[in-house]
Amino acid sequence: MFLSKKYLKIIIFFSLLIPFSFKFLNFNYKIIKHIYFSSPLFFNKNKICKDYDLLVKNSFDDTFSVSIIDQNGSIISEYNQNRLRIPASNIKLFSTAYILSKYNIFDNITTSIYIDKNNNLYLHGSGDPDFSIQDFDKLLKSIRYSNKINLSLFEINNDLKWPKGWTNSDKLFNYGSPLTSLAINSNEDVNKDINFLFTRTYNYLRSKYPQSKIDISIREYMDFDKNDLKIIKEINSNPIISLITLINSESHNFTAEILFKNASKSWGSNDYSSLKYWLRNKGLPVKNIKISDASGLSRDNLITTKLIASFLHKMKYNYKFNSYNSSLSIIGIRGTLAKRLKNNDIKGKFFGKTGTLSNVFALSGYLYKDNGPITISIIQNSSRISPNKVFKFLSDIYLLKTC
């Protein structure tokens, strides 16, 4: 068939638009998905799968709670799904998503030294978990000579250094390190606290500027106001995505807590209600739950597997899901799951988060099989926890056919 030049040009024009149209539609599809994630709506339905349900009932006793949602959002098996349980580090699944909602993945938190118009100096931190003595010294070296050097170090109140529900025994170990805004290596050395920094600062300035009058003070964190201040020197943390991976993959409690405090602007309190409200505003089942920290070390936390599984399913619609998913531990490969099922077909197919406390074991995440990831949450609260039983179940469910 013969086509005139006019019609040929029209066909060529629209053919060139096709790839751009698909990109436009794909972009808008991502927006639509994210709108659903952000909305107070949550759609799911019960579609109990007999094989999955039978495996759950044969695998677990009443000390367990289990929720499984397929890739389409259908609940295919539940067991004690509404029973409140201590989730341990599975609480990080919520807090890291909340943090991602407040930051771009390549943002940083900072530790900075400022100066005002009267040459007063202010050292202010954000709890960077990798901040080192060498970093601290770089900040001190930025201080120039003056006849009188006034320097304020800002630190949180002693009453806020541990969330409620952290036991005294937890506080003796690195995983229960105190939360501070000027932390050296995540406060893993209890001797390198704010008083140590005070002394180090004074000695350094006295040695470098012996003719100066040195006045150093420790002030309340919430008194800091950077208006009309000029930055002299700033130390950036690793990117947010790197810190979130540290939280989820390696279950780093200190990083979870300080990033949440920065994201929620709650350095002046141990209030985690904003996290619960954030989940509620997504239309998720938060009735009667209790969130007392961002890391899961608190024994006061009470969560249901229904909430965790529902949240993880809805999180798939978040436009930052790929970053979130990549931060998780991978079974047989990385993080707290690296040594589990290394020689099993499931290796590399489960992205998730473990949670372990005395009398608590939890495992939640995404199991990739067939047409897409199914969402699983399992929590056991018992004096005789059985992690091996949970991992055997995970291996068994991987072999089941899709409903």
N, C-alpha and C positions, 0 to 999 in steps of 0.2 A: 504494500500500500504506500502510495506517495504522500509525503507530508510537506506542506509548505514551510518555508523558513520561519514564518511567524509561529506556527504551531510547534515546530521543532524547538524553537527558543523557549516556549512556554513549558514544554515537557522537561527540557534540560534544567530550567529554573526550579521547578518543583522537585525534580529528582535530587537536585543539590540541597534542597531544604530538608529532605527526609532524615539524614543523620542528625541534623540540628534539632529536628522535631523530637526525635527519640531522646536526645540529651535533655531537651526541655521537659519532656514528659517524665523522664527518670528523675530529674531534679525536683519537679513538683510532687512526684510520688514520695520522695524522701521527706518533703515538707509535710505532706498529708500524714505520713506515718508518725512524724514527730509531734504533730498536733494531737494525734490520738494519744501518744505517750503522755503529753502534758495535760491532757483533759481530765476531768473528774469522772470519766467513764471507763468501765472495765467490762469487756464482753468475754464471757466464757460459758461453757455448757458442760453438763455431765454426759460423758459418752464412755461409760465404764467398759474397759477391755478385759474380757474374762481371763485371758492368759496372763496379762500383767497383774490383774487383781489377785488371781490365785497365787502367783509368785510372791506378791507382797504378804499375803496372809500366811503362806507357808514359811516365810523367811523371818518374820518378826513377831515378837511378843508385845505385851501391853506397855512396855517401857519405851517403845518407839512411836514416833509419828512419821508419816510418809505422805507426800503429795507428788503426783506425776501429771504433767500437762504435755500433750502432744504438740507438734509444730503448728497446728491450726488453732490452738487455744482450748482444746477440749480436755477436760479432766478425765483421764483414763484410769486412774486408780487413786484412792485415798484411804488413809488409815489414821485415826486419831488426829485428823488434820487441823482441828480447831482447839486442840489441847495446848495450853500455854507451856512452853518449854524454855529452858535456859539454852540459848543458841551458841554460846561461846563466840568464836571469831566469825561465825556466819553473819554477825551484825555488820561486819566490814563490807558485805555486799551492798548494803544500803548506804553506808556512809561514803564509800568511794564513788558511788553513782551521784550522790548529793554533791560531793566535791567537784566532780566533772561538770555538773550543771552550773557551777559558779565560775569555772575557769576555762580558758582555752588550754588545749593539751600541752602547748609549748610555753605557757606562762611559767613564772618563777615566783617563789617567795624570797624575801630579801632580809639581809642584816646590814644596817646602815649607820653611818655616823654623820650627824647633821651639825650645822652651826647657825646661830641666830645673829641678828645685827649687832648684838653686844659681845660677840665672840664667845658666847657660852656654847658648850658642846653637848651633844645628846647621842648616846649609843642605844639603838633600838633594834630588836630582833623579832623574827616571826617564827622561831622554833625550828629553823632549818636542821633536819636530822643529820646532815653530813657536815655541818659547820664544825671546823676544827680549830685547834690552837693556832695553827699557821694562819688560818683565815682571820682569827681574832687579832693576831699580831699585825697583819696587813692593815687592819683598820686603825690600830694604834699608831702605826708608822705614818699615817696620813695626817696626824696632828702636828701642826706647826708651832714654832716657838711663840710664846707670849709671856709677858711679865706675870700674868695670872691666868692659870688654866683651870676653868670650871667644867667638869665633866659629869653628866648624869647617866647612870646605867639604869635602864628600865627593866623591871622584872615583875612577874605576876605575884599575887598574894600567896603566902604559904598555904592558906586554906584551900587553894585551888590546884594544888600540885598533883592530886590524885582524884579521879572521879569516885562517886559513891559506889560502894560494892566491891572495890578492890581490897583484898584482904591484906593484913599486915605481913603475912608470909610472902604474898605476891610482890610487895614493895621491896623485898630484900634481893630480888633477882633483876637482871637486865630487862626482862620482858615487862616488868612493872616499874620501870624507871619513872621518876617524877616528871611532870610536864612543866617545862619552863620555856620562856621566850628567848633566852640566851643560853642555849644548850650546847655543850661541847660533845660531839659524837653521840648525840641522843641521850646524854646524861648517863652513859653506861659506867662512868667512873664517878662515884658519889662524892669524891673529894674535889672534883672540878666543878664546883657550884658557883653561885653568884659571888660568894665571899672570896673564893679563889680568884675569880676574875677581877674583883675589886683590888685585891692585893697585887696581882700581876700588873694591873694598870698603873697603880700608884708607883710600884717599883720601877716600871719601865719609864714613866714620865720623870720621876725623880732622878733616874740615872741619865736620861737624855738631856733634860733641862734642869740642871741643879740650881740655877739661879731663879727659877720660876716658883711662884707660890702655887702649890697644887691643891686643889679642892675637888674631891670625888665624892659623889653621893649615890645611893641606891634609892630609886624612886618607884612608886606604884605604876605598873604598866598602863593602867587606864588614864593616868594623868598626862600621858604623852599627847601632844598636839603638834603635828608637823606643818601647820599653817605658818607661813612666813619664815620657814626654815629652809636652808640650802644644804643639799647633799654634798658632802666632801668625798666620801668613799662608800661604795656599795658592793656587797658580796651576794651574788645570786645563787640560789639553790639549783639543783638539777631540775629539768622540766617536770611539770606536774604529772605528765604521763609516766615518767620514770618513777616518781614517788608513789603513784597509785599502784604501779606494778610491784614495788617493794611491799606495799601494804597487802595486796591480794595474793601475790605469789609466795612471798616469804612471811606473811602474817605479822608485819612489824607494827606493834601496838603504838609506840611513841609517834610514828609518822601518821598513823590513822587519827590520833587524837589532835595533834597540832594542825594538821591540814583541815580537819573539821572546824577547829576553833577559828582558823583564818577564814574559811569559807562562810561560816555562820556568824562571824564577828562576835564570838562569845568568849573572848579571852577574860572577860570580867566575871564569868560565872561558870558553873558546871551544869548548865542547862542544855538538854538535848531535845527539848520539845519541838524545835524547828524541824528536826529530822522526822519525827512522827507526823507533824502537820504536812510536811512535804509528801510523805507517803499517802496520807489521807486524801490530799488534793489530787492524787492520781486515781482516786476511786478504789483504792485497795483496802482490804479488810483489816483495819487496825484496831477494832474494838477490843478493849481490855489489855492490849499489849503494853509493855513498859520498856522504854529505852533509857538506859542510864549512862551509857558511854558510847564512843564511836568505834571502839576496838573489840568489844566483846569480852574483856577481862572481868567486867563487873558481873557478880552473881545476881544482881538485881534485875538484869534484862530478862524479859519474858516475851517470847515470840511464838507464832504458829508456823508450821510448815506450809500451810495454805497461803499465808502472807508471802513467805519467801518465794515459793514457786510462782505465785501470781505476779509478784514483782519482777522476777527474772524473765518471765514470759513477756510482760509488757515492756521491759527494758530492751527487747529486740527491736522495738519500734523507735527507740531513741537514735537520733542521727549520729551520736557518738558511740553507738553500740560496738563497732569494730575495735575502737580503742579500749573500751571497757572489757570486752571479751578477751582481748590480747593481754590484758593485765592479770588474768586469772592463772592459777596453777594448772599445769597440764599433766594428766596422769601418765606415769612412766617416763616423763621427760623433764619437767621443770617444777621448782618450788616445793611446797610441802607434799605434793603428790608424786614427786620424781621417783621415789623408790617403790611405788605401788604398781602392781600389775605390769611390770616392765617386760615380761615375756608373754604377754597376753594379747589377743587380737584387739583388745580395747585400747591398747597403748596409743596415745596421741588423739584419742577420740572423745575424751571427757575433759572439759574446761570448767574448773570449779574452785571451791573454797572449802577447806577443812575447818573444823572448830573443835578444840580440845581443852577441857578443864577437868579437874577431878569430878568424877561422876557425870561427865558430859562428853558426848561425841556427836559431831554434826558434819554432814557432807551435802553440799548443794551446788548445782551448776547445770551445765548444758552437755548432754550426751548426743554426739553427732552420729546419726545412723540413717540409712535410707534417704528419705526426701528432705531431711533437715533435722535441726536439733530438738530433742525433747527436753523438757525442764524437769529436774528432779530435786526434791529437798527431803532429807532424812535427818531426824534428830533423835538421839537416845539420851534420856536422863535416867541413870541407874547407878547403883553402887558396883555393878558388874558390867561395865561398858564392853561392847563387842565390835570394835572397828573392822575386824576381819569378816564378820558377818555382813557388814555393810558393803565391803568391797567385793565379796562373793556375789551379793545381790546385783551389784552394778555390772559385774561381768556376765551374769546370767541374763540380765535384762537386755544387754547389748545383743545377745544371740536370738532374742525373740523377734518374730516378724512384726512389722507394723500392723496395727489394727486396721 
